[in-house]
Amino acid sequence: VDLVWTSQNYHDFKNQGMFFADTAAMDRAIFQALKPGGLYVIIDHVAAPGSGARDTGTLHRIDPELVKSEVMAAGFQLVGESNALRNPNDPHTQRVPGQGGIGDKSDKFFLKFRKPR
């Protein structure tokens, strides 16, 4: 395939339940499915720096550095990041979504990875 795109759910793959996945195995499978030069795009809610996967179940957020390290470990190259979905006013402490929470105004990362040619 040319492109795999996942939005606001990579964090869900870390949680027990119907979406749980071994993300390392998932990223390797995506790598195998993509043709050389193919893209893997991930958008998700930003968690506090250094938090890793700690907040995936409670706040529905993930540390973008964890995502980068996992995806690059599968063989991808990070070739782009966009600030288009960033929100510097998000304290990264509210559940997304949630009653009285930050909702769709959360700080989001937008990462673009490429399978080497």
Secondary structure, 3 states (H helix, E strand, C coil): CCEEEEECCHHHHHCCCCCCCCHHHHHHHHHHHCCCCCEEEEEEEECCCCCCCCCCCCCCCECHHHHHHHHHHCCCEEEEEECCCCCCCCCCCCCCCCCCCCHHHCCEEEEEEECCC
